[in-house]
Amino acid sequence: MTDPSPFAESEIADLRADTPGTEHVLHFNNAGAALPPKPVVDAQVRHIRRESEIGGYEAKDEAEGQLQHTYQAIATMLGCETGEIALMQNATRAWDMAFYGFPFEHDDRILISRSAYASNYIAALQVAERTGATIDVIPSTQSGAVDVEGLEAMMDERVAMIALTHVPTNGGLVNPAAEVGAVARRWEVPYLLDACQSAGQMPLDAERIGCTMLSATGRKYLRGPRGTGFLYVDDAWIGRITPPLLDLHAATWTGPDSYDIRPDATRFETFETYVGGMVGLGVAVQYALDLGLDAIYARLQDLASSLRRRLSEVNGVTVHDAGSERCGITTFSAEQLDAEDIKAGLRARDVNVSVSSPPSTLLDATARNLPTLVRASVHYYNTPDEIDAFIDHLTAILRDPS
Ligand SMILES: Cc1ncc(COP(=O)(O)O)c(C=O)c1O
């Protein structure tokens, strides 16, 4: 197979040389946690070393410029202001801090996509239980994407939030986030976008998408450190969302009966944080920006569509990705062997994938009657040769399942 554009072969070779993990594993688990590039690891290690040399607080003071760079890099990626970004420990808490911050009431309706991630839906169930608000699932089109006309038809003055998963955990589907944003804007309803799997895969302009809030993680397609993430909140909404948890960083204790909450998005943060990770996150975001998210997305889509085509030619294998626009995530099942065994067989050959089980996306898995799936997710540093090798490994495992 030839290498797809827009990166020259020599550029991919350089990117792989900058990614030590590619020497050890065939990594198709980028939707789990991508292999970080050297500069990201170096930035973290440097910071941890400084913590050990001069002290954690002192090292943080020294890293202030790098931390500011992290806010700036994320703001550049999203086309927003630095004051609209909170640095978080993962995507789930980012989503939670926004979601639980809304004063939902008894008659409110929360509209949520069928591809919702379990953690988000569980939080919505808890809020519905506590407040009496109703959760309504937005219908999907034949392709499995969120049905924008169906959403429009559901809208009324009781809708208190639209929550969309941009790219679900269980497949290559890319939901039409900007079309949903247009509906949210028309109705002036807050729109919370889970961009956990899309951040780092594709351009994400918050203004163009029209989301009020956006949550993402560092370790997946952004190739950042584990234990990092971020939340974007539109400036116009920050003052209307009360963080469900506060500490002395998010707020200032001003008197025996009073406190002031920070005016910007840092109201959603905590004092204690993984500083080395946040520094590394900024380096990772910059790395993606320097390569260009349009170019990254084009290559990912090319690689993933060849992988899907090759998988569909393997005897007994069914590819399950929904949607007409698809990204770097591919999911499949095989008649011969269940997903966990395929994952284990591949792991024994230094090939990394993950599995996606129905409870992680219960509504979608039920609607499409999905079994537990193997999730093979490519990144731009993967190659057509790796796809060939992957198919060879998989075929060998399925031929001799013992
Ligand atoms: C679509 C989606 N949303 C949210 C999350 C949660 O991200 P985190 O583990 O960083 O909290 C995931 C994780 O796999 C995900 O796939």
The ligand as a Gaussian input file, in Angstrom:
#p B3LYP/6-31G(d) Opt

LIG

0 1
 C      -16.514000       9.880000      24.000000
 C      -15.797000       9.900000      25.314000
 N      -16.153000      10.805000      26.237000
 C      -15.560000      10.870000      27.436000
 C      -14.556000       9.984000      27.780000
 C      -13.943000      10.086000      29.136000
 O      -12.638000      10.583000      29.074000
 P      -11.714000      10.532000      30.364000
 O      -11.379000       9.086000      30.585000
 O      -10.523000      11.359000      30.013000
 O      -12.483000      11.089000      31.483000
 C      -14.153000       9.024000      26.864000
 C      -13.112000       8.048000      27.225000
 O      -12.866000       7.061000      26.594000
 C      -14.781000       8.971000      25.597000
 O      -14.435000       8.065000      24.684000

